[in-house]
């Protein structure tokens, strides 16, 4: 289990991002496919900047309003 604090200089794995958002990995991949969550691809790994999580949450809030 990971902690819910995200350091701004540390990239998160998809699993860590899912844990932080309290959703399943599948939901994170759906957000990525819908271009609602920015990621960085390094080799075969897809990583999530913590700032992208905040942007995603704000985007989802606006859509819900």
Residue frames as a rotation matrix with the C-alpha (Angstrom) as fourth column:
UNK 1
0.586 0.810 0.000 0.00
0.810 -0.586 0.000 0.00
0.000 0.000 -1.000 0.00
UNK 2
-0.437 -0.738 0.514 1.37
0.722 -0.629 -0.289 3.41
0.537 0.245 0.808 -0.93
UNK 3
-0.449 0.259 -0.855 0.92
0.617 -0.602 -0.507 6.65
-0.646 -0.755 0.111 0.93
UNK 4
0.446 0.754 0.482 -1.43
0.885 -0.291 -0.363 9.30
-0.133 0.589 -0.797 -0.43
UNK 5
0.574 -0.315 -0.756 1.14
-0.121 -0.946 0.302 12.08
-0.810 -0.082 -0.580 -0.37
UNK 6
0.663 -0.334 0.670 2.71
0.748 0.314 -0.584 12.77
-0.015 0.889 0.458 -3.74
UNK 7
-0.009 -0.767 -0.641 6.02
0.392 -0.593 0.703 14.55
-0.920 -0.245 0.306 -3.91
UNK 8
0.744 0.394 -0.540 6.02
-0.257 -0.577 -0.775 17.10
-0.617 0.715 -0.328 -6.77
UNK 9
0.046 -0.823 -0.567 9.39
-0.980 -0.148 0.136 15.85
-0.196 0.549 -0.813 -8.03
UNK 10
-0.751 -0.280 0.598 8.47
-0.274 0.956 0.103 12.14
-0.600 -0.087 -0.795 -8.10
UNK 11
-0.428 0.598 -0.678 6.62
-0.803 0.092 0.589 10.47
0.415 0.796 0.441 -10.96
UNK 12
-0.162 0.487 0.858 3.92
-0.703 0.553 -0.447 7.99
-0.692 -0.676 0.253 -9.97
UNK 13
-0.993 -0.031 0.110 3.25
0.042 0.792 0.609 4.60
-0.106 0.609 -0.786 -11.47
UNK 14
-0.443 0.893 -0.078 -0.23
-0.339 -0.086 0.937 3.86
0.830 0.441 0.341 -12.78
UNK 15
-0.006 0.424 -0.906 -0.91
0.681 0.665 0.307 1.78
0.732 -0.615 -0.293 -9.65
UNK 16
-0.666 -0.292 -0.686 0.23
0.722 -0.482 -0.496 4.62
-0.186 -0.826 0.532 -7.36
UNK 17
-0.923 0.379 0.060 -1.92
-0.328 -0.860 0.390 7.12
0.199 0.340 0.919 -9.29
UNK 18
-0.172 0.891 -0.419 -4.90
0.003 0.426 0.905 4.76
0.985 0.154 -0.076 -8.99
UNK 19
-0.172 0.032 -0.985 -4.29
0.929 0.338 -0.151 4.43
0.328 -0.941 -0.088 -5.26
UNK 20
-0.919 -0.239 -0.313 -4.00
0.336 -0.892 -0.303 8.21
-0.207 -0.384 0.900 -4.89
UNK 21
-0.716 0.697 -0.048 -7.27
-0.575 -0.549 0.606 8.74
0.396 0.461 0.794 -6.77
UNK 22
-0.601 0.435 0.671 -8.87
-0.409 0.553 -0.726 5.78
-0.687 -0.710 -0.154 -4.96
UNK 23
0.559 0.689 -0.462 -9.89
-0.780 0.248 -0.574 4.09
-0.281 0.681 0.676 -8.21
UNK 24
0.594 -0.330 0.734 -8.80
0.292 0.938 0.186 0.97
-0.750 0.104 0.653 -10.07
UNK 25
-0.500 -0.862 -0.077 -5.97
0.132 -0.164 0.978 0.89
-0.856 0.479 0.196 -12.62
UNK 26
-0.363 0.464 0.808 -8.58
0.924 0.289 0.249 0.37
-0.118 0.837 -0.534 -15.33
UNK 27
0.708 0.673 -0.212 -10.13
0.662 -0.738 -0.130 3.76
-0.244 -0.048 -0.969 -14.49
UNK 28
0.197 -0.730 -0.654 -6.73
-0.072 -0.676 0.733 5.48
-0.978 -0.098 -0.186 -14.72
UNK 29
-0.730 -0.456 0.509 -6.15
0.418 0.291 0.861 3.96
-0.541 0.841 -0.022 -18.16
UNK 30
0.112 0.851 0.512 -9.61
0.994 -0.095 -0.060 5.21
-0.003 0.516 -0.857 -19.22
UNK 31
0.724 0.083 -0.685 -8.71
0.252 -0.956 0.151 8.73
-0.642 -0.282 -0.713 -18.06
UNK 32
-0.338 -0.920 -0.200 -5.49
-0.037 -0.200 0.979 8.52
-0.940 0.338 0.034 -20.09
UNK 33
-0.586 0.169 0.792 -7.33
0.771 0.416 0.482 7.30
-0.248 0.894 -0.374 -23.20
UNK 34
0.484 0.859 0.166 -9.87
0.875 -0.479 -0.072 10.13
0.018 0.179 -0.984 -22.84
UNK 35
-0.254 -0.725 0.640 -6.97
0.608 -0.634 -0.478 12.61
0.753 0.268 0.602 -22.60
UNK 36
0.740 0.526 0.418 -8.12
-0.048 -0.579 0.814 13.71
0.671 -0.623 -0.403 -19.16
UNK 37
0.837 -0.540 0.091 -4.88
-0.053 0.087 0.995 12.61
-0.545 -0.837 0.044 -17.48
UNK 38
0.619 -0.709 -0.339 -1.43
-0.678 -0.263 -0.687 13.53
0.398 0.654 -0.643 -18.80
UNK 39
0.853 -0.436 0.286 1.31
0.157 0.737 0.657 10.93
-0.497 -0.516 0.697 -18.55
UNK 40
0.252 -0.862 -0.439 4.96
-0.952 -0.302 0.046 10.58
-0.173 0.406 -0.897 -19.44
UNK 41
0.999 0.040 0.029 6.22
-0.032 0.973 -0.227 7.50
-0.038 0.226 0.973 -21.24
UNK 42
0.146 -0.988 0.049 9.76
-0.970 -0.133 0.205 6.37
-0.196 -0.078 -0.978 -20.48
UNK 43
-0.914 -0.406 -0.029 10.64
-0.397 0.873 0.283 3.22
-0.089 0.270 -0.959 -22.37
UNK 44
-0.587 0.725 -0.361 7.72
0.282 0.601 0.748 0.88
0.759 0.337 -0.557 -21.84
UNK 45
-0.494 0.357 -0.793 6.63
0.855 0.036 -0.517 2.53
-0.156 -0.934 -0.323 -18.60
UNK 46
-0.059 0.553 0.831 3.88
0.336 -0.773 0.538 5.12
0.940 0.311 -0.141 -18.37
UNK 47
-0.553 -0.239 -0.798 4.28
0.832 -0.123 -0.540 7.47
0.031 -0.963 0.267 -15.41
UNK 48
0.432 0.815 0.386 2.04
0.689 -0.574 0.441 10.19
0.581 0.075 -0.810 -14.00
UNK 49
-0.708 -0.602 0.368 3.34
0.239 -0.695 -0.678 13.56
0.664 -0.393 0.636 -12.75
UNK 50
-0.545 0.514 -0.663 1.61
0.794 0.061 -0.605 14.55
-0.271 -0.856 -0.441 -9.50
UNK 51
-0.724 0.273 -0.634 0.62
-0.266 -0.958 -0.109 17.89
-0.637 0.090 0.766 -11.06
UNK 52
-0.803 0.433 -0.409 -1.28
-0.350 0.212 0.912 15.95
0.482 0.876 -0.018 -13.75
UNK 53
-0.573 0.614 -0.543 -3.44
0.769 0.631 -0.097 14.37
0.283 -0.473 -0.834 -11.04
UNK 54
-0.501 0.361 -0.787 -4.42
0.384 -0.722 -0.576 17.82
-0.776 -0.590 0.223 -9.76
UNK 55
-0.786 0.189 -0.589 -5.21
-0.573 -0.582 0.578 18.95
-0.233 0.791 0.565 -13.32
UNK 56
-0.780 0.488 -0.392 -7.31
0.129 0.738 0.662 15.84
0.612 0.466 -0.639 -13.91
UNK 57
-0.495 0.597 -0.631 -9.30
0.847 0.172 -0.502 16.38
-0.191 -0.784 -0.591 -10.72
UNK 58
-0.556 0.257 -0.791 -9.96
-0.079 -0.963 -0.257 20.01
-0.828 -0.080 0.556 -11.66
UNK 59
-0.840 0.223 -0.494 -11.04
-0.513 -0.035 0.858 18.97
0.174 0.974 0.144 -15.17
UNK 60
-0.663 0.608 -0.438 -13.42
0.537 0.793 0.288 16.36
0.522 -0.044 -0.852 -13.74
UNK 61
-0.508 0.463 -0.726 -14.85
0.603 -0.410 -0.684 18.95
-0.615 -0.786 -0.071 -11.32
UNK 62
-0.689 0.208 -0.694 -15.55
-0.485 -0.844 0.230 21.34
-0.538 0.495 0.682 -14.19
UNK 63
-0.812 0.384 -0.440 -17.24
-0.218 0.500 0.838 18.57
0.541 0.777 -0.322 -16.20
UNK 64
-0.591 0.593 -0.546 -19.43
0.781 0.591 -0.202 17.69
0.203 -0.546 -0.813 -13.21
UNK 65
-0.658 0.293 -0.694 -20.58
0.254 -0.781 -0.570 21.29
-0.709 -0.551 0.439 -12.67
